Amino acid sequence: MLTKRQQQILDFYNKFSKKYGYSPSLEEAAKHFHLSSVSGIHQHIQSLIDKGYLSMQKNQPRGV
């Protein structure tokens, strides 16, 4: 089960990836959600990865 914020972040990542062909950076995601730090986004992304909604490519920038 996803939290409301996790669903919003997942939707943002999916829309951004479809539009541009690559994932947003943590900074772009933080800016989109009006956060002053990327650590909050990072925690949500890690939760989405742990739950199997996103995957991470190792040693790749924008590898979510």
C-alpha positions in Angstrom: 0.0 0.0 0.0 1.4 3.4 -1.0 1.0 6.6 1.0 -0.5 9.6 -0.7 2.9 11.2 -1.2 4.5 8.0 -2.5 1.7 7.8 -5.1 2.3 11.4 -6.1 6.0 10.8 -6.4 5.5 7.6 -8.4 3.0 9.5 -10.8 5.5 12.3 -11.2 8.4 9.9 -12.0 6.2 8.1 -14.6 5.0 11.3 -16.3 8.4 12.8 -16.3 10.0 9.7 -17.8 7.4 9.4 -20.5 7.8 13.1 -21.4 11.6 13.4 -21.4 12.7 9.8 -21.9 14.7 9.7 -18.6 14.0 10.0 -14.9 14.1 13.3 -13.0 16.9 14.0 -10.7 16.4 14.1 -7.0 16.8 17.9 -7.1 14.1 18.2 -9.8 11.7 16.0 -7.8 12.4 18.0 -4.6 11.8 21.3 -6.5 8.5 19.9 -8.0 7.2 19.0 -4.5 8.5 22.3 -3.0 11.0 20.6 -0.6 14.1 22.3 0.5 16.1 19.1 0.8 16.4 16.0 -1.4 16.6 13.7 1.6 12.7 13.5 1.8 12.4 12.6 -1.8 15.3 10.0 -1.4 13.4 8.3 1.5 10.2 8.1 -0.6 12.1 6.8 -3.6 13.8 4.2 -1.5 10.4 3.1 -0.1 9.1 2.8 -3.7 12.1 0.7 -4.7 11.7 -1.5 -1.6 8.0 -2.1 -2.4 8.9 -2.9 -6.0 7.2 0.1 -7.7 10.5 1.5 -9.0 13.9 0.0 -9.8 17.4 1.5 -9.6 20.1 1.1 -12.2 23.5 1.0 -10.5 26.2 3.6 -11.4 23.8 5.5 -13.6 22.8 9.1 -13.1 19.0 9.4 -13.1 19.0 5.7 -12.8 15.6 5.3 -11.1 
